[in-house]
Amino acid sequence: MIDYIIQIDRDLFHWINQELHMSFLDPIMLFLTTISNLAIIWFVVAVILFVKRKRIGGALSSFTLFIGIILALIIDEVINAVVGRPRPPEVEEGVRQLVDLPLSSSFPSGHAVTSFAAMFILVYFFPKTKYWLPLLAIVFAYSRLYVGVHYPTDSIVGALVGMMVGFLTIKLPLASLLTKLQKRYPNLNL
């Protein structure tokens, strides 16, 4: 059974990476995969939320997003180290690899983990984003298949892990921690 799933995963990867390739999409996918590297886009969003905090109701959303991203990155690294799955260009022939091969292993996709964790947290704080933010997270995860560095299951499991991280981050008592920080350091102006 597991061999069958792995074969479907490989076949789907080749179909996405080679058959769905369109030259005009290459720069778009390169841009999307680049801005989602190391969760840079989500850290930028967290900073923007913090700067605009008075207008959007405080620093809790920014703080929660920041903590969620950090947790997502840590959990991704741990799973990556334990599983150690080779990336497609290391074991597959004919891969269209559009970016340098990351040093970490393939499973799960860190881009998917961080994007879906961030998406989950942001939709919680800003419900109107539910109409477009999940699509952005999906596109970030898909871009990793398109550029040739992840299998579909890497992104699918990364998305599931990311949503779990987002859910757990929301359940943390971060509001009380922020209140304690504000009392202890009133000059921080949280």
C-alpha positions in Angstrom: 0.0 0.0 0.0 2.7 2.5 0.9 4.6 1.7 -2.3 1.4 2.5 -4.2 1.0 5.9 -2.4 4.7 6.7 -3.1 4.2 5.9 -6.8 1.1 8.1 -7.1 3.1 10.9 -5.3 5.9 10.6 -7.7 3.6 10.5 -10.8 1.7 13.5 -9.6 4.9 15.4 -9.0 6.1 14.7 -12.5 2.8 15.7 -14.0 2.8 19.0 -12.0 6.5 19.7 -12.5 6.6 18.9 -16.2 3.2 18.6 -17.9 1.7 21.7 -16.2 4.7 23.8 -16.9 4.1 27.0 -18.8 7.0 29.4 -19.5 5.1 32.5 -18.5 4.4 31.0 -15.1 8.1 30.5 -14.3 8.9 34.1 -13.1 5.6 34.2 -11.1 6.3 30.9 -9.4 9.9 31.9 -8.7 8.7 35.2 -7.1 6.1 33.4 -5.0 8.5 30.7 -3.8 11.1 33.4 -3.0 8.9 35.6 -0.9 7.7 32.6 1.0 11.3 31.5 1.8 12.0 31.3 5.5 8.4 32.7 6.0 9.7 36.2 5.1 6.3 37.3 3.8 4.6 36.3 7.0 7.2 38.1 9.2 6.5 41.2 7.1 2.8 40.8 7.7 3.5 40.4 11.4 5.5 43.7 11.4 2.8 45.5 9.5 0.2 44.3 11.9 2.3 45.5 14.8 2.9 48.9 13.3 -0.9 49.3 12.6 -1.9 47.7 15.9 -3.9 50.6 17.3 -6.1 50.6 14.2 -6.7 46.9 14.2 -7.1 46.3 18.0 -3.7 45.8 19.6 -0.6 43.7 19.2 -2.1 40.3 20.0 -2.6 39.3 16.3 1.0 40.3 15.4 2.5 38.6 18.5 0.4 35.4 17.8 1.5 35.4 14.2 5.1 35.8 15.1 5.0 33.0 17.7 3.1 30.7 15.3 5.7 31.3 12.5 8.6 30.5 14.9 6.8 27.3 16.1 6.1 26.3 12.6 9.7 26.7 11.6 10.9 24.7 14.6 8.4 21.9 14.1 9.2 21.7 10.4 13.0 21.4 11.2 12.4 18.6 13.7 10.2 16.6 11.3 12.6 17.2 8.5 15.5 15.9 10.5 13.6 12.8 11.6 12.1 11.8 8.2 15.0 12.8 6.0 13.2 12.3 2.7 15.4 13.1 -0.4 14.2 16.0 -2.6 12.9 15.1 -6.1 16.0 16.2 -8.0 18.1 13.9 -5.9 16.2 10.8 -6.9 14.0 11.6 -9.9 15.0 12.0 -13.5 13.9 14.9 -15.7 13.0 17.3 -12.9 12.6 20.9 -13.9 14.4 22.5 -11.0 14.1 26.3 -11.1 15.7 27.1 -7.7 18.8 25.9 -5.9 18.2 22.8 -3.9 17.7 23.6 -0.2 19.9 21.8 2.2 17.1 20.4 4.3 15.2 17.2 3.4 12.0 17.3 1.5 9.3 16.2 4.0 7.4 18.2 5.0 7.5 21.4 2.9 8.5 24.2 5.3 6.8 26.7 2.9 3.6 24.9 3.4 4.0 24.5 7.1 4.6 28.2 7.7 2.1 29.5 5.1 -0.7 27.4 6.5 0.1 28.2 10.1 0.2 31.9 9.3 -3.0 31.6 7.2 -4.8 29.9 10.0 -3.8 32.5 12.6 -4.6 35.4 10.3 -8.0 34.1 9.3 -8.8 33.7 13.0 -8.0 37.3 13.8 -9.2 38.7 10.5 -12.2 36.5 9.3 -12.7 38.4 6.1 -9.3 37.1 4.9 -10.8 33.6 4.6 -11.8 34.4 1.1 -8.3 34.9 -0.3 -5.7 33.9 2.3 -6.2 30.2 2.0 -5.6 30.5 -1.8 -2.3 32.4 -1.2 -1.1 29.6 1.2 -2.1 27.0 -1.4 -0.2 28.9 -4.2 2.9 29.1 -2.0 2.8 25.4 -1.3 2.1 24.6 -5.0 5.0 26.8 -6.1 7.4 24.3 -4.4 6.2 21.5 -6.6 6.3 23.7 -9.7 10.0 24.8 -9.1 10.9 21.1 -8.5 11.9 20.8 -4.9 9.0 19.0 -3.2 6.6 16.1 -3.8 2.8 16.7 -3.4 2.7 14.8 -0.1 5.4 17.1 1.3 3.1 20.1 0.7 -0.1 18.3 1.7 1.3 17.1 5.0 3.0 20.5 5.5 -0.3 22.2 5.1 -1.9 19.9 7.7 1.0 20.4 10.1 0.8 24.1 9.6 -2.9 24.3 10.3 -2.3 22.3 13.5 0.5 24.6 14.5 -1.8 27.6 13.8 -4.6 26.1 15.9 -2.3 25.3 18.8 -0.8 28.8 18.7 -4.2 30.4 18.9 -4.9 28.3 22.0 -1.8 29.5 23.8 -2.4 32.1 26.5 -0.6 34.8 24.6 -3.0 37.6 25.6 -2.1 37.1 29.2 1.6 37.0 28.4 1.3 40.3 26.5 -0.5 41.9 29.4 2.3 40.8 31.8 4.9 42.2 29.4 3.1 45.5 29.2 2.9 45.8 33.0 6.5 44.9 33.4 7.8 47.1 30.5 5.3 49.9 30.2 7.6 51.8 27.7 7.1 49.0 25.1 3.6 50.5 24.5 2.0 47.2 23.5 
